[in-house]
Amino acid sequence: MKAAIFRGGDIVVDTIPEPKPAQNQALVKVLACGICGSDLHAAKHSHRVVEVSRRVPGRIPMDLDRDVVMGHEFCCELIDYGPSTEKKLKAGTRVCAMPVMLGPDGPKGMGYSNSYVGGYAEQMLLAAPLLLEVPNGLATEHAALTEPLAVGVHAVEKALLGGDEAPLVVGCGPVGLAVIAALRLKNVRPIVAADFSPMRRELAVKMGADVVVDPAREDPYAKLAAGKRAVVFECVGVPGLIQQTLEKAPRDAKIVVVGVCMELDTIEPMFGIVKELSLQFVLGYTPEEFARSLRLLAEGAVDAPSLITGKVGLDGVKGAFEELGSPERHTKILVEPWR
């Protein structure tokens, strides 16, 4: 089968063996898979990602001398199950699943693995117990947004909001937009959103932001509602943003770090100490949050069509990685391997 492969620091399209499902695994055809900002970072900073992964307990680093097929935001069609596996859904069913493979030695992440093919391929394996049927009527391309929406839902849940906070979302890429949508669904308002890109500020309004700010022209922190505890969601993930947030956040604010910075960064703790700031890092989502995100999309609670700005086949993945570097052109590009 064909796949877009991260090989030798480049993305190439080549043929790889078709995967064979083992017990408790399902073989699926990939219908659509979103390109995540983490994929862009992992490709650009692959050696750094490997170095850090070696030092994080439980993480299995990529072997950059072997092929890696990325892609963890997918909607698929069920083909078959592995031997001795309960067949809860019939072949042909559209499914989503968390990008995690279950095994006797615990869960293993997919998308940055040498062992498990990700969604930039014609077929892949999924953990059969994690399969969720796509509700009838939900478009495949919108179902593929379940994973990134779940990231935003989880970030808002981890913020432990009481409902009387003043939220600020810094960065309105796909992650920031998901956070805005999740805040709106919890009715935590007014939501302030900041991004340099006019296109992304427009999308922030569509997702539910009440106030949008170009930080090159205005201070977004000055727009926070008075009399409420500020909660700042850092959704950029580049060096310097956490320090900038520590400096600018008001006293007693909570800072939720959602953006994944894959480079060395530096902070001056004294800013957090003097202002008694809370700092919360988040990652991923729970199975319940993932399932809820799929339901939210099916119910039309999130403006999914506005988030998708392009589609490519496997031959277009390399170009899409380059295109996504321009926030004025794209927000979310979907890979459709069957194209």
N, C-alpha and C positions, 0 to 999 in steps of 0.2 A: 504494500500500500504506500501511498505518497504521504509525505509529512514535510513541514517546514522545520528544519533542524538547526539548533544553535550548535555550531561546530567550528572550532578553532577561532572563536571570537566573531564569527560571521553567521548569517542566517542563510541557509541553502535549502533548496527543495530536492529531496532525494527519495528513493524507495527504501523502506525498512520492512522487516518481517511483520506480518499481521499478528496481533496479540492473541493469545489463547487463554480463555478464562479458566481459572482454577476454582476450587470449591469456595463458595461465598463471593464469587466475582461474577460480573455481568459484562458481556461484550456489547458495545454500543457503536453506532454510527454517529459521528459528530455532525450535527446540523448547523450549529453556530457557536462560536467561541470569541468572547471579547478579549481585546488586547488591554492588559492592565498596566498602569504606570509602574508597578513593581517589576513587570517584565522588562520594561525599558531600562530601569535602574539595574536589574540583574545582568542584562546584556552589557551595559556600559561599564559596570563596576564588578564584573564577574569574579575577578581575582580577590577583590576585597570581600565580596559576599562569601566566598569559600573560606577565606581566612577567619572571618568572624564566626561562621557556622561551626568551625572546628572547636571554637571556644565556648559555644552555647550548649549546655547539656541537652541531650535528646535530639539534637539536630544532626542530620546526615548531609554533609557538604556535597555539592556537585563535583564530579570528577571531570575537569575541563578537557581532559584528553579523550573523553568519550562523548558520544552524542547526547544531547538533551533536547527533548521536545517540550516546549513550554505550553502554557494555556490552561487556566484554571477557572474560567468563567464560561461555563458551557451549558448548552441544551442539546440533548442527544436522542437518538431513536434506539430502542432496545432491540438487539439482534438475538441474543441467546444467553443462557446461563452456563456457568461451569458445572462440573459433575457434582452430584449430591447437594445441590443448592435449591432452596425453596423458591419456586417460581410464582412470586406474588403478582407479577404483571405479565401480560402476554407480549409476544414479539410484535414490534410495530408501535408500541406505546412510546410517546415522547416523555423523556425523563430529565430531571435535574438531580444533582447530588453534590454534597460537599466534596471538595477535591482532596479526599483522604482515602487511602487504602488501609483496610483493617487486616491485621495479621496476628498470629499467636504472640508476637513480641511487641504488640501495640500498634497504634495508628502511624502511618507514614504519609507525609505530605506528597502531593502530586503537583506537577507543573515545573518543578526545579529538581527533578529526579532523573537519575540514569536508569533506574529500574522500571519506572512506570511512565508510559507515554502520556503527554498532556493533550490539550484540545486542538493544537495546530496539526492535526493528523486526520486521516479519513476515518480511523477507528481508534478506540481506546478501551481500557478496562475501568470499571467502576466497582465499588464495594456494593454488592447486592443489597445488604441490609439498609443502606443509606439512600436507595433510590426513592425519588418522589415523583409521582405522576404529575405531568403538567396539566393543570385544569383545562377542560375543554373550552375552547374559545380564546385562550391566551396565545398570542402569536409567538412562534418559536424565537424570533429575535428579541422579544421582550422578556421571555423566560430566561434567556441568557444573561439578563441583568440581575438575576437573583443574587448571585454571589457578591457583586459590588454593592448592591443595596443592603445586604446583610452586614457588610462592614460598617456602614453608616448607622444602621439600627443598633449594632453592638456598641459602637462608640457612645451613642446617646444613652443606652442602658447603663454602661459603666460609669457615666457621669453622675448617676444617682440623683437625678433632678427631682426637686419637689414641686416644680411648676411655677415658682415665683423667681426664676433666674433671668438674667439678661444674657442671652447667648450671642457670641460672635464667632463666625466661621471664617478662618483665614485660609484662603485658597479655595477656588470654586472649580477644581477639576472634578473628575468622576467621584472621588471620595468625598470631597467637600459638598458636592451636590447631593450625595446620598445622606450625609449628615443633616443638611438643610431639610430634606424630605422627611427624615425621621423626627426632627424637631417639630416640624409643622404638624405631623400626625399626633405628637404628644401635646400640641397646643402650647408650646413654650415660646412665647412671643413677647416683644417684637424680636425677630431674628435679623441680626446685622451680618452681612456677608461682604468680604473684601477680596478683590482680585484685580490685577492690572489689566486683564483682558476684557474689553467691552462685550465680546460674545459670551464669555463665561458669566459676566454679571447679568446679562439678559437671561441666561439659563437659570441663574440663581433665583431670579424673580419667578420664573415658571415653576421652580421646585418649591417655592414658598417663602423666600426671603422678603422681609418687609422693608429693609433699607439696604441698598447696595452702595459700596464705596470703592472708588479708585484710590488706592493707598498712595499713588504718586501725587494726588491732588488734595486728599483729605485724610485726617487721622480717624481710622475706623473706631478706635477706642473712645473717641469723643462722642460717638453716636450711640453708645450703650445707654439703655434706659436707666435713669437715676433711681436710686433707692432700692436696687435689686443687686444680688450677688452676681458678679460677672462670671461666665463660664466661657472660656476661649477654647475652641477646637482648632488645633494646628494641623492643617490638612495639606501641607506642602511637602515636607520631608526633605528639606535641603539644609546644609549646615548654616547656622546663624539664626534660624527661625525660632528655636526654643529660647535662645538668649534674648532675642528681640522681644519675644512675648513676656519673658520675665521682667524686662525693663519697662514695657508699656502697660502691662496688666495692672488694674487697680488693686488696692489692698484687699486681701482676703479672697481673691479670685481663685477659681479652679481652672487649671490648664490641662486639657485632654489632648495628648499627642497621638494623632491618628496617622499622619504622614510617616512613611517609612524612610528614614534617612539611612543610607547604606555607606556613609562616609564617616570619618572621624569628625566629631563636633566638640565644641567647648562651651561651657556655661560658667557664669559667676554666681555661685549659690547665694551670695550676700543679698542679691536682689530679692530672691525668694524668701530669705530669712527675714529681712527687714519688713517686707509686706505680708508675711505669713501666707504665702501662696501654696496651694496644693497642686501637685504635679502627678498626673495619671497617664501612664502609657497603656495603649490598647492594641490588640491584634486579633483579627479574625472575627469569630462569632460562635455561638452555640448552635447545636442542631435545631433547637426550638426557634432561635432567631432566623436561621436559614429557612426553615419551613414557613415561618410567618412572613418573611420577605416575598416568598413565592406567592403566598395568598394575597398580599398587598398589591402585587403586580396584577394578579388575576382579577382583583376587585376594582382595578383602575384607580387605586389610591395614589399612584405615582405616575407622573407624566413621562412614561417610558419612551414614547416616540421622539421626544425632544432631545433625548440623550444620545441617540444613535446618529452619527454624522457621516458614516461611511461603511462600506462593505468590500471585502476583497476575497479572492481565492488564495490558495496556498502560495501561488507565485507572487502574490502581492504583499505578503507578510513583511518582507524586508523593507519595501518602500513605505508600508504603513508605519513601521517603527520610526522611520525618518519623518514622515508627515506629522506624527503625533507630537513632535517637538515644537510645532507651531500651534499655540492655543487658539489662534484666530481662525484656524481651519477645521480643527477636529476636537471632539470631546471623547467619543467612544467609537472605535472602528471594530466591526465584527469580522471574524474570519469564517468563511463558509467553505470548508474543504471540498465540498462537492462541486464547486463552481468550475 
